[in-house]
Every structure is written in C-alpha cells, then in structure tokens.
Amino acid sequence: MAKKIYIDGLGLVEGHFSGVGHYILGILRGIDDILEAKKYAGESVPDVRVIIPRDSFGKFHEYAFKHIGYKKFPASFRLLSALWRRRWLPPLDLLYGKAVYIFPRFVSMPLLFSKSALVIFDISYETHRQYSDEGNAIFLSKQVKKSLQKTKKVITISQNSRREIIDFYKLPAEDVKVATPAADPRLFYRRSRKEIDGVKKKYGIKSDYILALSNLEPRKNLDSLVEAYCQLPKELKQDTALLLVGVSGWKTDELFQKIMARIDEGYNIIRPSEYVLDEDKPAVISGAKMLVFPSHYEGFGMPPLEALACGVPTIVGDNSSLPEVIDDKNARVPSDDLPALIKKMTEYLEGIDKKTAETLTEGPKRARDFSWQKSAQVFLDVVEELS
C-alpha cells in the first residue's frame, strides 16, 4: 500500500505569496520531479496530497503538478486560517485518515493518531525579537513550543537555523534536518537586454540601479543601505539609483521618513510604480548593477542566491545563515559596520564590469549547489523515518 503524505497548503494559496509560500511551492515541485522519475523507472511512489481550503482550488491547479493531488478542507481560506491561528481545528486524521502529515508554517495542526514533521524556518521570534512583529512573535513563541511536543521531526532551511533550534528547544540533533531553498534555474537566469528594458519600462525604472530586494522591515537593515548609498562617491551614484523592491512589513515609519528626507535632498532612491510580479523578478534582478542585502539576520536569504543565479554581483551581511549562501568572504560585511558597507559598495561599483564578468560565470555555478530536488528528497527521507 502506498505511503500517504498530507501537507498543509495554506501558505501555498494565500493572497500575498510570502517566502513561506515560495518555499512550499519549491519543495512540492521538487517532490513532483522525484515522483516523475520514480514512475518513469517503474517504482512505486507515495500518495502526496496538499490540504486546500474549499475556495482555493483554482490557485492550486495553476501550479499544474503532475503527481501531487489535493485534499479539500470543508471551509474557506479565511475560516481555515482563523481556526488554525486560534487552535480550534479538529484532528485532521479524523477527516483524512492515518498518514504522515507535514506542517510547513512553524505551527502544526491537530492530529489524533498520525505522525508529523514540522518546518521551522528560523527562530528570529526568539533570538532577534527586536526585529519581529510583536504579535506574530508572541504567537510563534507560544505555539511552536506546543507543536514541538506533538511532532517527531523538524525540518529547517539552514545549518545556522538548525543549530539555533537544537540549542533553544533542546532537541535531539538527529531529529532536526536541513532542506535549503534553491533558485530554480528554469526561472532564475540572466535575462536578455530586451526583457530587462521591457520590465524597467513596465515599472517606471528610468536609470541604472543598485537593487535592494526584501520586505521593508527592521532586520533587513535597509536604513543602513540607504545611508551607505547616499554616502557613495558622487560620480558613482550619478547615474545609478537605489531601487527598493519589496512589500512594507512592520516598524517601517522611521525608515520611510528617512527615505523621504533623502529623496527631498535630491538622492535617487526609488520604488517600482507597482508591485513587482514574481514572473518579472528575474529580469529586475538581471538589470541591477548589483544586489545589496545587508540583513542583520536571515533564516536563509533567497534574494542573494537568486541574484547569483542571474549573474549579478552581490553584497550581504556577514551573519546568521548568509555565509552558507554566499561563500565568498569578500562579498560579506558586518551588518552593523556602515563604513565597511560604503567601502564594499564603492569597490564593487568602481570595478563593476570585471565583477559582473566574474559573477556571470561563478554565480550560477554557486546557485546550482542548492537544489529543490535535493531538498525535496530530505522531506521524503523524513517521511520514511516516520513511517
């Protein structure tokens, strides 16, 4: 009898597609590829289903999985989300039967007689509370502990997060596995000048630019990036804007005030004229002179990896998981060292043609060290251990 794997799909079909949603989608596509190869080889495959609210099938079908189905939850997305957050859900295995359940959003759903694995991306809500939304941090701090009492295995996205999870929650090391994100080479590759120009026109971007690609929230350290940009030598930033791409997060009032003050002073700091669609992101990245990502803390750090895949020079903060993504020490600076950031950005811009030529070769090579299929196999191996 085929193994049954059921996966909470709320993050896959929510309105604003977050990093969690991208991760779930990447893992599912990796699993789909693995199942395709197994079926082609005549091997048996598990029955993999995603639990989807009754009003979200359209979004699920857009992903066109070949070997992954769905299980309908008899409530709307909004109601299911509310029930999950308030911990009022009934045991899922009473609805769907015994299986291995995977909960990819920090907090589990109730089960009566089935085993489960839990994905915890990072524990910044505990270790870097000052950078978190307080309401969300309170929820996660309480509910992750409860979820860990009911789950057998934890999956996380970097070795740094794994160490922090093991240390903080006192978990057995063998029960915490790493399945990193990846930049899908079918999507993230250097785009043509024609495509880049078309996307720039679409979003009202009229000059060359340094790219910041992240949510606007405190741990992303965008205030330091804005300050560093403004202090670059005049001749280097004369025809090069600082482009801020990302949705507004929390605790952003001070940052917006700083940005507006600098714009009023004549600095070329811009945001796209509208929300940048996922399908346009590779071209926006490809059009950048460089990506700067000086975060104070990251569970992994997808934008730098995506930039490398597109051959774009990248500077990151030297902390948390970022050295696992960007193995070039020369591309990392302490996130709290503004002079070092200014110096590194100046160095990159002064030799940008040479730096770009190097990254066009080495960047995609580094990005290929991470694979959705490899990480999907970690999920399937965890299921084997739980079965």
N, C-alpha and C positions, 0 to 999 in steps of 0.2 A: 504494500500500500504506500502511495506517495506521501512523503512528509508534507505537512501543511504549515505554511508560513504566512501569518497575517500581520500587516504593517499599518500602523496609524497613519492615515493620509491627510489629516487636517492641514499640515504645513504645505502639502502639495497643491492644494486647491484654494488657499486663502487669496483674498483680493490683492494685497501688496505682497509680491513674491520676494520673501526675505532670503537671507543667506541660508537659513534652515531649509527653506523650500528648494533652493538650488542644490543643496547637498542631498536631500531626499531624492530629487529627480536624477542627479548624477549616479547615486547608488543604484536606483532602480534600473536605469539604462545599463549600468554595468552588469547587474544581475540578468537583465534581459539578454545581453550579449552572451553571457556564460551559458544560459539555458539554450540559446540558439545553437551554440557549438556542441553542447551535450546532445541535443536532439538530433543534430546532423550526424553525430557519431553513433547514434542508436542507443544512447544511455538514458536511463530513467531520470526524470527531473522532479523537483518538489513542486507542489501546488502553491504558487505565490499569489496572494491577493492583497489588495490595498483597501482599507476600510474608508469608504467615501460617504459623506452626507448625501441624502436623497436629492438635494438640489444642485449637486456639483458634478454630475456625470459628464456633462459637456466638456468641462475643463479637463477632466481625467482622460477622456477619449482623444483630446487634442495631442496627447503625448504618443499615441499610436504604439503602445507596447505590443510586442508580438506574443509574449508568453507570460504576461502578468495580467491578471484579471482584477476584479474588484468585488468587495462585499458591501452591499448597501446598508447604511445605518439609517433607521427609520426616523430621522429628524433632519432639520435643515442645518446648514453650516453654522449659522448663528446660534441655534439651540445646542448643537453638539459642543461647540466651543464653550458656551456658558456652563453646560453640565460638567465638562472636563475641568474647567477652572474652579468650579465650586465643589468638585469631587462628589458629584451626585449621580455619576453614571452607574448603571447596573454592570455586573460582571460580563465582560464581552464574550467569554466562552459559554455562557448560558445562551447567548444569541447565535454564536457561530461554531461552537464545538471546540474540542481539545485541539490545540496547535501550539506552535512556538510563536509568541507574539513579540513584535519589535516596536518599541515606542521611541521614535526619533526626535522627541522635542523635550528633553530633560525630565519630564514628568510622565509617569505611567498612567494607564487606565486600569480599573479593577479587573481581576481575574479570580476565578474560584478554584480551578484545578489544572491550570496550564502554566508552563514555564515562560519566562520572558527575558528579553535583553533591553537595556535602556541606553540611549545615546545621550551623553552629556558632552556638549561641545567644549565648554571651559567652565571654570568656576570663578569668573570675574565678579559675580554677585557676592562672593565670599571674600576673595583675596584683594579685589580692587573695587570695593563698594562705592568709593568716591566717584567712579566713572559710570556707575549704573543708574538706571531709572529706579528710584527708591521703591515704588510699588511693586515692580517686577522682581527686584532683589528680595523683598520680603516674601513674596510668593514662592520664588525658587528656593530660598534658604530653608523654608519650612517643608515644601512639598518634595524636593529632591531627596531629602533625608528619609521621608516616609516611603518614597518609591524604591529607594535602595534596600529597604527592609523586605521588599517583596519581589526583588529581581535577582537573578543568578549571575548575570554577566553585564558588564558595562563596555560600551564602545565609545571611543573619543577620537579626536581628529589630529592630535599631535603628541609627540613624546613629552613635551612640556606639560600639556594638559593631563596626560596620563600620570606623570609624577605628582602633580598637584592633587589630583583626585585620589590617588592611593594614599598620599600623606594626610590629606584633610579628613577623608572619610574612613581611614584605617582599613582599607580593603585589601584582600589578598592580591598580590601583583598579577598572579596568573588569571584573575578574573577580569582584568581591565585590558582591552585590546585597542590597537590604533588602526583606524581606517581613514586615511587622509583624504581631503578633497583633491580634485585634479582639474586641469584646464583641458577640456575636450578639444583635441587637435582638429576635429571636424568643424569646430566653431572658432577657436582662437588660433588664428594665424595672421600673418601680415597681409593686410588688405591693400588693394590697388589704390593708386592716387585718385582715380576717378571715383571710387566708392568713398574714400575719405573726404573728398571735396563735396560729394553729394550729401554726406551726413553733416558736415560742417555747415553747409547751406541750410539744411533742414532745421538745425538747432541754433541758427544765428551766430555761429562762431566765425569771426572775421579775420582772425590772425593766427599765427603760430601760438602754441601754448604748452605750458607745463601742466600736467594733469594731476589732480587730486581726486581719487575715486573712492568714496566711502560715505557712509552715513555721517551727517553732521551731529556729532556727539562728543563729549569731553575726552574720552580715551583716544580718539583719533588724532588729538594734538594738532588740529588744524589752525589754532591760533598761532602756534609757533611757525607753521608753514607760511601763513600769511605774513608774519613778521619777517621771516627769512627772505621771502620773495621781495618784499619792499626794500630790504637792505642789500639786494644784489647790485653789483655794479650797473650803473645806468645804461651803458652800451649793451649789456647782456639782456636786459629786460625791455629794451626799447621797442622791439617788435614782437615780444613774446608775452602773452597774457598768462595769468594763473587761472586755470579753469577748474571750478569746483563742481563735481558731478556726484550727486547722491541726495537722498531724501533727508529732510530735517528729522533729527532724533529728539533728544531731551537735553535740558540745560544749555540751550543754544543762544539765549538772549544776548549774553556778553559777546559771544563770537560774532553774531550778526551786527552788533553795534560797532565792533572793531572793523569788520569788513566794510560796512557803510562809511565809517570815518576814513578809511584808507581810499575807498573809491572817490569820496569827496575831495581827497587830497590829490587825485589825479592818477592813482595807481590802476593798472589794467587788470582788475580782478573781476571775473565774470562767472555767471552760472548759465547753463543752457536755457533757451527760451521756453522749453517744456521738458517734461520728464523723459529721460533717455530710455528708450525701449531696449530690452535685452538683446534683440537682434541687431541693434545698432552699436552695441557696446564694443565689439571687436574693432570696428572702424574708428570709433572715437579714441580707443586706446592706441591703435596703429598710427593715428595722426599726431600723437603727442611727441614732443621732443624728448620728454622723459616723464615717468611717473614718480611722484614723491609720496611716501606713505610712512610718516614719522610717528606711528602709533606708540602710545605708552604700554599697550598690552593687546595681544591678539591670541585667540584660540588657535588660529592657523594663519590667515592672511591671504585671501584669494586674489585680490587685485594685483599684488606683485607677481604672482605666478602667471596670471593672465597676461600681464604686460611682457614678461619674459617670453611667453609663447608667441606673442606678436612681435618679438624682436625689439622691444622698447626699453632703453636704459632705465634702471630702477634704483631708487634710494629708499631704504627702510630704517625704522628704529631698530636698535640693537638690543632686543629684549624678548622675553617670553618665547613664542614659537617661531618668531621671524627668522632667526638664524637657521632653522630647519628648512625654511622655504628658500631663502637667499643665502646660499653657502659662500658667496663671495664676501669676505670680510671688508673689502674696500667699498662695498655698496651699503654698509651699515654705519649708522651714527647713534650715539646715545640720544634718546628722545628728549632728554632734559638739557641738552647742550646746544643752545641756539647758535653760537659762533661756529661749532662744528658742522651744523646743518647748512649754514650760509656758505662755509668754505667748500663743502662737498658739492652743493648745487652749482657754485661758481666753477669748480673744477670740471664738472660734467659739461656745463654749457660751453666752456672755453674749448673743450675737445670733443664737441658733440658728434662731429662726423665720424671720427675714429671710434668713439664709444658706441655709436649706433651700428657701425660695421661689425664690431666685435659681438654686440648683443644679437644681431641678426643671425649669427652662427651659433653662439653659445646659449642664448636664451631658450630657443625651442628645445635644444638638447637637454637643458636642465628641466624644463617643464615636462618632458617625457619621462622623467624619473618618477612622476606621480601619475597614477592611472586609476580611472573609475573601476575598471575591471579588477585590478588588484585589490582595491578597497572593497568592492562588492564580494570578492572571494572571502574576505575577512568575515563579513556578515554571514555567509553560507557556512563557514567553518564554525562560527559561534553557534549557529543552529544545530550543527552536527554534535557539538559538545553538549547541548541542552537536550538533544533527542534521546 
